[in-house]
Amino acid sequence: MDSTVADSVGLFLAHALALETDAARQYADLATSVAARNHPEIETLFRDLAYQSRKHAAEVAATGDRMGGLPTLPAIAVDSPEGIGSKTVADVESAEHALRIALACEHAAKAYYASVAVDTSDPEVARLASEFADEEDSHVRLVNEWLARLQAPSGIAG
């Protein structure tokens, strides 16, 4: 990871804003995908996760505003840790497949933020990254709960 991201609160938050914005869009896409396959409960889960990502993005943006603004990130092709990708969304085969995609993305986001928390020399970046990793961990637990419900004999239809 680029040490300038880990050692600058502004750059860290700019990256977090981009990641959360991307996650919100991709969760909305997953919601649409499972809705087309008649999975309203899982559609609701993904719409809620999209809402949470938009809310988190707004909180990050507000923090950036209080700091006098966030730096503009260069327009480079960087895969988001929470990145699902449009091809993957289009290829969703079932509710379980969609949940597994979401779970992998949440694990990647948690790992990204946890690595920033460990690698940075800035205590504020470490604190923020640790908080963000904890939030992603709560998403991992939530998606795991839904996978368990889906796989249970009396669970939702997959």
Wavefront OBJ file of the C-alpha trace (Angstrom):
o trace
v 0.000 0.000 0.000
v 1.173 3.535 -0.741
v 2.442 4.952 2.551
v 1.065 8.411 1.700
v -2.443 6.949 1.944
v -1.746 5.477 5.363
v 0.089 8.503 6.708
v -2.330 11.279 5.760
v -5.796 11.569 7.298
v -7.008 13.524 4.269
v -5.816 10.969 1.732
v -7.085 8.101 3.861
v -10.527 9.698 4.071
v -10.518 10.497 0.348
v -9.880 6.819 -0.369
v -12.517 5.765 2.168
v -15.038 8.108 0.516
v -14.312 6.600 -2.898
v -14.557 3.055 -1.524
v -17.838 3.657 0.294
v -19.366 5.419 -2.715
v -18.358 2.511 -4.937
v -19.695 -0.026 -2.419
v -23.060 1.768 -2.283
v -23.395 1.651 -6.066
v -22.384 -1.978 -6.231
v -24.742 -3.047 -3.437
v -27.570 -1.284 -5.286
v -26.593 -3.294 -8.377
v -26.620 -6.539 -6.368
v -30.038 -5.623 -4.958
v -31.377 -5.154 -8.481
v -29.832 -8.446 -9.546
v -31.411 -10.497 -6.753
v -34.721 -8.661 -7.162
v -34.818 -9.863 -10.761
v -34.445 -13.397 -9.375
v -37.323 -12.888 -6.911
v -35.375 -12.698 -3.640
v -37.025 -9.760 -1.852
v -35.453 -10.446 1.568
v -31.932 -10.452 0.164
v -32.765 -7.473 -2.033
v -33.692 -5.630 1.179
v -30.401 -6.677 2.794
v -28.399 -5.319 -0.154
v -30.427 -2.103 -0.257
v -29.729 -1.671 3.464
v -26.004 -2.247 2.915
v -26.087 0.289 0.059
v -27.785 2.768 2.414
v -25.182 2.119 5.117
v -22.391 2.714 2.582
v -24.006 5.970 1.415
v -24.416 7.049 5.047
v -20.801 6.210 5.840
v -19.668 8.073 2.705
v -21.651 11.128 3.843
v -20.051 10.956 7.304
v -16.577 10.718 5.740
v -17.373 13.657 3.422
v -18.612 15.727 6.367
v -15.423 14.977 8.292
v -13.457 16.045 5.238
v -15.450 19.267 5.010
v -14.643 20.038 8.659
v -10.978 19.535 7.765
v -11.242 22.037 4.935
v -11.894 19.487 2.205
v -10.439 16.214 1.039
v -7.789 15.930 -1.632
v -8.855 14.905 -5.113
v -7.688 11.416 -5.945
v -6.019 10.875 -9.299
v -8.247 9.248 -11.905
v -6.528 5.884 -12.006
v -7.994 2.436 -12.342
v -7.813 1.028 -8.827
v -9.950 -1.880 -7.711
v -11.938 -1.144 -4.594
v -11.504 -3.625 -1.738
v -15.297 -3.758 -1.683
v -15.405 -3.844 -5.470
v -17.834 -6.278 -6.965
v -17.504 -5.362 -10.610
v -20.292 -5.043 -13.136
v -19.475 -8.351 -14.839
v -19.734 -10.216 -11.540
v -23.081 -8.596 -10.739
v -24.401 -9.515 -14.185
v -23.269 -13.112 -13.607
v -25.080 -13.604 -10.279
v -26.651 -17.042 -10.481
v -28.496 -17.281 -7.165
v -29.119 -15.613 -3.852
v -26.327 -17.671 -2.307
v -23.932 -16.600 -5.060
v -24.817 -12.940 -4.460
v -24.255 -13.332 -0.713
v -20.897 -15.016 -1.299
v -19.839 -12.148 -3.569
v -20.865 -9.663 -0.867
v -19.050 -11.665 1.812
v -15.808 -11.711 -0.189
v -16.037 -7.955 -0.723
v -16.677 -7.262 2.957
v -13.733 -9.470 3.959
v -11.517 -7.566 1.505
v -12.666 -4.193 2.856
v -12.076 -5.308 6.449
v -8.589 -6.556 5.540
v -7.792 -3.304 3.722
v -8.770 -1.081 6.641
v -7.071 -3.391 9.160
v -3.840 -3.264 7.148
v -3.968 0.535 7.041
v -4.475 0.596 10.817
v -1.363 -1.526 11.307
v 0.855 0.008 8.618
v 0.328 3.705 9.265
v 2.589 5.883 11.361
v -0.251 8.379 11.969
v -2.209 7.591 15.154
v -5.378 9.293 13.859
v -5.308 7.292 10.624
v -4.781 4.144 12.711
v -7.780 4.993 14.894
v -10.027 5.743 11.912
v -8.899 2.698 9.954
v -9.503 0.486 12.985
v -13.036 1.883 13.342
v -13.690 1.297 9.641
v -12.360 -2.281 9.925
v -14.746 -2.882 12.837
v -17.643 -1.603 10.748
v -16.699 -3.914 7.889
v -16.470 -6.781 10.389
v -20.077 -6.113 11.392
v -21.007 -6.405 7.696
v -19.098 -9.714 7.476
v -21.106 -11.042 10.424
v -24.375 -9.822 8.915
v -23.762 -11.438 5.531
v -22.652 -14.663 7.259
v -25.934 -14.680 9.203
v -27.869 -14.357 5.941
v -25.870 -17.186 4.364
v -26.682 -19.374 7.371
v -30.376 -18.492 7.075
v -30.324 -19.306 3.386
v -28.637 -22.661 3.957
v -30.867 -23.686 6.891
v -33.515 -26.304 6.047
v -36.297 -23.828 6.837
v -34.357 -20.861 5.406
v -35.264 -18.536 2.590
v -35.418 -19.891 -0.937
v -32.080 -19.701 -2.736
l 1 2 3 4 5 6 7 8 9 10 11 12 13 14 15 16 17 18 19 20 21 22 23 24 25 26 27 28 29 30 31 32 33 34 35 36 37 38 39 40 41 42 43 44 45 46 47 48 49 50 51 52 53 54 55 56 57 58 59 60 61 62 63 64 65 66 67 68 69 70 71 72 73 74 75 76 77 78 79 80 81 82 83 84 85 86 87 88 89 90 91 92 93 94 95 96 97 98 99 100 101 102 103 104 105 106 107 108 109 110 111 112 113 114 115 116 117 118 119 120 121 122 123 124 125 126 127 128 129 130 131 132 133 134 135 136 137 138 139 140 141 142 143 144 145 146 147 148 149 150 151 152 153 154 155 156 157 158
